[in-house]
Amino acid sequence: MLRDLGWSFSSVCALICGAATAFLHWWVVMHLGLWPYIIFELIPGLPGLAFGFYAIHQSNSKIAWLGLLLSLSPLVTWLSI
């Protein structure tokens, strides 16, 4: 079951960057209230998007989809304001 998820270097990088983006958004922006520090979301977020799109394009990886959704998760907060 775990082998069919599309594990690759780019999908794992997308997952790591997506998790970092989601955590930094929750910790820095939501918990500490430091919304001007949105740059800390962009540093892991943009590579997460790039790795995610690349892995999805190459192998339609489910892991990359998860990383891509985690990288895009701060948009839910920013678009609802």
NORZIJO-V876813 format. One record per residue. N is the residue number from 1. PHI is phi in radians with two decimals (NA if undefined). OMEGA is omega in radians with two decimals (none if undefined). D_FIRST is the distance of its C-alpha to the first C-alpha in Angstrom with 1 decimal. Layout:
n=N phi=PHI omega=OMEGA d_first=D_FIRST
n=N phi=PHI omega=OMEGA d_first=D_FIRST
//
This chain:
n=1 phi=NA omega=-3.13 d_first=0.0
n=2 phi=-1.26 omega=-3.13 d_first=3.8
n=3 phi=-1.31 omega=-3.07 d_first=5.4
n=4 phi=-1.53 omega=-3.08 d_first=5.7
n=5 phi=-1.52 omega=3.10 d_first=7.4
n=6 phi=1.51 omega=3.13 d_first=10.5
n=7 phi=-1.22 omega=3.03 d_first=11.5
n=8 phi=-2.68 omega=-3.14 d_first=15.2
n=9 phi=-1.05 omega=-3.09 d_first=18.5
n=10 phi=-1.22 omega=3.12 d_first=19.5
n=11 phi=-1.25 omega=3.08 d_first=16.4
n=12 phi=-1.19 omega=3.07 d_first=16.6
n=13 phi=-1.09 omega=3.09 d_first=20.4
n=14 phi=-1.10 omega=3.13 d_first=20.0
n=15 phi=-1.17 omega=3.13 d_first=17.9
n=16 phi=-1.13 omega=3.13 d_first=20.6
n=17 phi=-1.14 omega=3.11 d_first=23.4
n=18 phi=-1.15 omega=3.10 d_first=22.2
n=19 phi=-1.14 omega=3.11 d_first=21.9
n=20 phi=-1.14 omega=3.12 d_first=25.3
n=21 phi=-1.10 omega=-3.13 d_first=26.8
n=22 phi=-1.12 omega=3.13 d_first=25.8
n=23 phi=-1.16 omega=-3.13 d_first=27.1
n=24 phi=-1.13 omega=3.09 d_first=30.3
n=25 phi=-1.13 omega=-3.13 d_first=30.9
n=26 phi=-1.15 omega=-3.03 d_first=30.6
n=27 phi=-1.32 omega=-3.01 d_first=32.6
n=28 phi=-1.32 omega=-3.02 d_first=35.3
n=29 phi=-1.48 omega=-3.04 d_first=35.9
n=30 phi=-1.46 omega=-3.07 d_first=35.2
n=31 phi=-1.36 omega=-3.10 d_first=36.0
n=32 phi=-1.50 omega=3.12 d_first=38.8
n=33 phi=1.28 omega=-3.12 d_first=40.1
n=34 phi=-1.69 omega=-3.06 d_first=40.5
n=35 phi=-1.10 omega=3.09 d_first=39.8
n=36 phi=-1.13 omega=-3.12 d_first=41.8
n=37 phi=-1.56 omega=3.10 d_first=39.2
n=38 phi=-1.09 omega=3.13 d_first=36.8
n=39 phi=-1.04 omega=3.12 d_first=36.8
n=40 phi=-1.22 omega=3.02 d_first=34.4
n=41 phi=-1.45 omega=-3.08 d_first=31.8
n=42 phi=-1.34 omega=-3.11 d_first=32.5
n=43 phi=-1.06 omega=3.05 d_first=32.2
n=44 phi=-1.51 omega=-3.05 d_first=28.4
n=45 phi=-1.25 omega=-3.11 d_first=28.0
n=46 phi=-1.18 omega=3.03 d_first=29.3
n=47 phi=-1.11 omega=3.09 d_first=27.3
n=48 phi=-1.09 omega=3.08 d_first=24.2
n=49 phi=-1.14 omega=-3.12 d_first=25.1
n=50 phi=-1.11 omega=3.11 d_first=25.9
n=51 phi=-1.09 omega=-3.13 d_first=22.7
n=52 phi=-1.13 omega=3.12 d_first=20.7
n=53 phi=-1.10 omega=3.13 d_first=22.7
n=54 phi=-1.13 omega=-3.12 d_first=22.5
n=55 phi=-1.18 omega=3.09 d_first=18.8
n=56 phi=-1.19 omega=3.13 d_first=18.5
n=57 phi=-1.15 omega=-3.09 d_first=21.3
n=58 phi=-1.32 omega=-2.98 d_first=19.9
n=59 phi=-2.41 omega=-3.10 d_first=16.3
n=60 phi=0.88 omega=-3.05 d_first=15.7
n=61 phi=-1.28 omega=3.08 d_first=13.3
n=62 phi=-1.26 omega=3.07 d_first=11.8
n=63 phi=-1.13 omega=3.12 d_first=12.5
n=64 phi=-1.16 omega=3.07 d_first=16.0
n=65 phi=-1.08 omega=3.11 d_first=16.5
n=66 phi=-1.11 omega=3.10 d_first=16.0
n=67 phi=-1.09 omega=3.12 d_first=18.4
n=68 phi=-1.15 omega=3.11 d_first=20.8
n=69 phi=-1.16 omega=3.08 d_first=21.0
n=70 phi=-1.17 omega=3.11 d_first=21.7
n=71 phi=-1.17 omega=3.14 d_first=24.3
n=72 phi=-1.55 omega=-3.06 d_first=25.9
n=73 phi=-1.04 omega=3.10 d_first=26.0
n=74 phi=-1.12 omega=3.12 d_first=29.5
n=75 phi=-1.11 omega=3.11 d_first=30.8
n=76 phi=-1.06 omega=3.13 d_first=30.5
n=77 phi=-1.22 omega=-3.06 d_first=33.0
n=78 phi=-1.19 omega=-3.14 d_first=35.3
n=79 phi=-1.39 omega=-3.14 d_first=35.5
n=80 phi=-1.55 omega=-3.12 d_first=36.3
n=81 phi=-1.35 omega=none d_first=39.3
//
